[in-house]
Amino acid sequence: MDDLLTQVTPYVTRLCRPIAPLDTADAVQESLMAVFKALRGLRDPRAFYGWVRTLTVREAVRVARRTAVERPAEPDELVRLGGLRTDGDTELSADVRDVLSRLPVHYRAVLVLRELEGLDERSAARLLGVAPGTVKSRLHRARSLFRRSWTEPTRQGERHEH
């Protein structure tokens, strides 16, 4: 069991980090505990990673909602949400971090599932326990908020399009 949890930890961490950035360690721990407790209920071992993804996203969202102040995911992981490239540009990374910090966790979770995990709307909806239309509207809203925030002027002056 220890080997299995050790093997799946990087995947769980990659999912938890952008959803619960303030409490990534707690989200990872809660997710791994959920995997451990529910493992006997896994009916199809070939579906293991999808099953782990389901448990992990639910736990990460639950942990993130406990957090009073949300923080963004690491910009290098979600930079493609706006079609941007950092190429080591720390100013751009800070800008992306700032924009992501404005997104509520339910938008961030949808972005992770669609943009990082590549799930379709129906699969993301099933995983989040919401209707596919809800996923579609949250995704549209999250992308719109990201783009709008990206094009707003910064305190230092006008942000350049990248």
C-alpha positions as CSV (number, residue, x, y, z in Angstrom):
1,M,0.0,0.0,0.0
2,D,2.9,2.4,0.8
3,D,4.4,1.8,-2.6
4,L,1.1,2.5,-4.3
5,L,0.5,5.7,-2.4
6,T,4.1,6.8,-3.1
7,Q,3.6,6.2,-6.8
8,V,0.4,8.2,-7.0
9,T,1.5,11.1,-4.8
10,P,3.1,13.2,-7.6
11,Y,-0.2,12.9,-9.6
12,V,-2.3,13.8,-6.6
13,T,0.0,16.8,-5.9
14,R,-0.2,18.0,-9.5
15,L,-4.0,18.1,-9.2
16,C,-4.1,19.6,-5.7
17,R,-1.6,22.4,-6.2
18,P,-3.7,24.6,-8.5
19,I,-7.0,23.9,-6.8
20,A,-5.9,24.3,-3.2
21,P,-2.7,26.4,-3.5
22,L,-2.8,27.7,0.1
23,D,-3.3,24.2,1.6
24,T,-1.7,21.9,-1.0
25,A,-0.1,19.6,1.6
26,D,-3.4,19.2,3.4
27,A,-5.3,18.6,0.2
28,V,-2.7,15.9,-0.8
29,Q,-2.9,14.3,2.6
30,E,-6.7,14.2,2.6
31,S,-6.7,12.9,-0.9
32,L,-4.3,10.1,-0.2
33,M,-6.3,9.2,2.9
34,A,-9.4,9.0,0.8
35,V,-7.7,6.8,-1.7
36,F,-6.4,4.5,1.1
37,K,-9.8,4.2,2.7
38,A,-11.8,3.7,-0.5
39,L,-9.3,1.4,-2.3
40,R,-11.3,-1.8,-1.5
41,G,-14.3,-0.3,-3.3
42,L,-12.4,0.2,-6.6
43,R,-14.1,-2.2,-9.0
44,D,-11.9,-1.9,-12.1
45,P,-8.1,-1.5,-11.4
46,R,-7.7,-0.3,-15.0
47,A,-9.6,2.8,-14.0
48,F,-7.3,3.6,-11.1
49,Y,-6.0,7.0,-12.1
50,G,-9.5,8.3,-13.1
51,W,-10.8,7.1,-9.8
52,V,-7.9,8.8,-8.0
53,R,-8.5,11.9,-10.0
54,T,-12.2,11.9,-8.8
55,L,-11.3,11.5,-5.2
56,T,-8.5,14.0,-5.4
57,V,-10.4,16.8,-7.0
58,R,-13.3,16.5,-4.6
59,E,-10.9,16.5,-1.6
60,A,-8.9,19.5,-3.0
61,V,-12.0,21.5,-3.6
62,R,-13.3,20.7,-0.1
63,V,-9.9,21.7,1.5
64,A,-9.7,24.9,-0.6
65,R,-13.2,26.0,0.4
66,R,-12.0,25.9,4.1
67,T,-9.3,28.4,3.2
68,A,-10.4,32.0,4.0
69,V,-8.0,33.6,1.5
70,E,-7.4,32.0,-1.9
71,R,-4.0,32.1,-3.6
72,P,-3.3,31.3,-7.2
73,A,-1.7,28.2,-8.6
74,E,1.9,28.3,-9.8
75,P,1.9,30.3,-13.0
76,D,4.1,27.9,-14.9
77,E,1.4,25.2,-14.5
78,L,-1.6,27.3,-15.6
79,V,0.1,29.9,-17.8
80,R,-1.5,28.3,-20.9
81,L,-4.9,29.2,-19.6
82,G,-4.5,32.6,-21.3
83,G,-2.3,31.3,-24.1
84,L,0.7,32.8,-22.5
85,R,4.3,31.7,-22.2
86,T,6.6,32.8,-19.4
87,D,10.0,31.8,-20.8
88,G,11.5,32.6,-17.4
89,D,10.0,36.1,-17.4
90,T,9.4,36.7,-13.7
91,E,7.3,39.8,-14.3
92,L,4.9,37.7,-16.5
93,S,4.8,35.0,-13.9
94,A,3.9,37.5,-11.2
95,D,1.2,38.9,-13.5
96,V,-0.3,35.4,-14.1
97,R,-0.2,34.7,-10.4
98,D,-2.0,37.9,-9.8
99,V,-4.7,37.1,-12.3
100,L,-5.2,33.6,-11.0
101,S,-5.5,34.8,-7.5
102,R,-8.8,36.5,-8.5
103,L,-10.4,33.2,-9.5
104,P,-12.6,31.4,-7.0
105,V,-11.9,27.8,-6.4
106,H,-14.8,26.4,-8.4
107,Y,-13.5,28.2,-11.5
108,R,-10.0,27.0,-10.8
109,A,-11.2,23.4,-10.4
110,V,-13.0,23.5,-13.7
111,L,-9.9,25.0,-15.4
112,V,-7.7,22.3,-13.9
113,L,-9.9,19.5,-15.1
114,R,-10.4,20.9,-18.6
115,E,-7.1,22.6,-19.3
116,L,-4.6,20.4,-17.4
117,E,-6.4,17.1,-17.3
118,G,-8.1,17.4,-20.7
119,L,-11.5,16.1,-19.5
120,D,-14.6,16.8,-21.5
121,E,-17.4,18.7,-20.0
122,R,-19.5,15.6,-19.1
123,S,-16.5,13.9,-17.3
124,A,-15.7,17.1,-15.4
125,A,-19.3,17.5,-14.4
126,R,-19.5,14.0,-13.2
127,L,-16.3,14.4,-11.2
128,L,-17.4,17.7,-9.6
129,G,-21.0,16.5,-9.0
130,V,-22.6,19.2,-11.1
131,A,-24.5,19.4,-14.4
132,P,-22.5,19.5,-17.6
133,G,-24.1,22.9,-18.3
134,T,-22.7,24.2,-15.0
135,V,-19.2,23.1,-16.1
136,K,-19.7,24.8,-19.4
137,S,-20.8,28.0,-17.8
138,R,-18.1,28.0,-15.1
139,L,-15.4,27.3,-17.7
140,H,-16.7,30.1,-19.9
141,R,-16.8,32.4,-16.9
142,A,-13.4,31.4,-15.7
143,R,-11.8,31.9,-19.1
144,S,-13.6,35.2,-19.5
145,L,-12.5,36.5,-16.0
146,F,-8.9,35.4,-16.7
147,R,-8.8,37.2,-20.0
148,R,-10.5,40.3,-18.7
149,S,-8.2,40.5,-15.7
150,W,-5.2,39.9,-17.9
151,T,-6.0,42.9,-20.1
152,E,-6.7,45.3,-17.3
153,P,-4.0,47.8,-16.5
154,T,-1.7,46.9,-13.7
155,R,-0.6,49.3,-10.9
156,Q,2.7,49.9,-12.5
157,G,1.2,50.8,-15.8
158,E,-0.3,49.1,-18.8
159,R,0.3,45.3,-19.1
160,H,1.8,44.3,-22.5
161,E,0.0,41.6,-24.6
162,H,2.2,38.5,-24.7
